[in-house]
Amino acid sequence: MSASVYDFEAVSITGKPVKLQDFRGRVLLLVNTASKCGFTPQFEGLERLWKDYEAQGLTVLGFPCNQFGGQDPGSNGEIAEFCQLNYGVSFPMMAKVDVNGGDAHPLWQWLKKEKRGLLGTELIKWNFTKFLVGKDGQVLERYAPNDEPAKLRADIEKALAA
């Protein structure tokens, strides 16, 4: 079993390999995103967090997922264009992944085991579930889809100060 977030790799939305160890020493906010979800406007809040805290050591990473109501059916290119055009997203977006089931990305399998949801469930319930990871690569907190990005500020500031 992996010991930290730095043990994982992903693929960027443009198809390039991304080693999470490249973010060592930064606070990470990992989010499963969707372009056609009621929570999609959270892209704006996530971008605000990224802009406000990037220089202090926060990296927001978006992981598009089409497992909830088919709300992100587009290609990686279409998703990237949507996020940029509609929300000005400049934080790193990864290629589309599954977060639940047999084909779930290993990173998301690990995140769910590290920090369970309501009533101890591992399952990701919907788009825009968020995981805050400390500078040591360990999961600090898990947030529900309806937790607005702005409500995470105090936890992010605490993690950045640690």
Secondary structure, DSSP 8 states (H G I E B T S, - for coil): --SSGGG-EEEBTTS-EEEGGGGTTSEEEEEEE-SSSTTTTHHHHHHHHHHHHGGGTEEEEEEE---STT---S-HHHHHHHHHHHH---S-BB-----SSTT--HHHHHHHHHS--GGG--S--STT-EEEE-TTS-EEEEE-TTS-GGGGHHHHHHHHH-
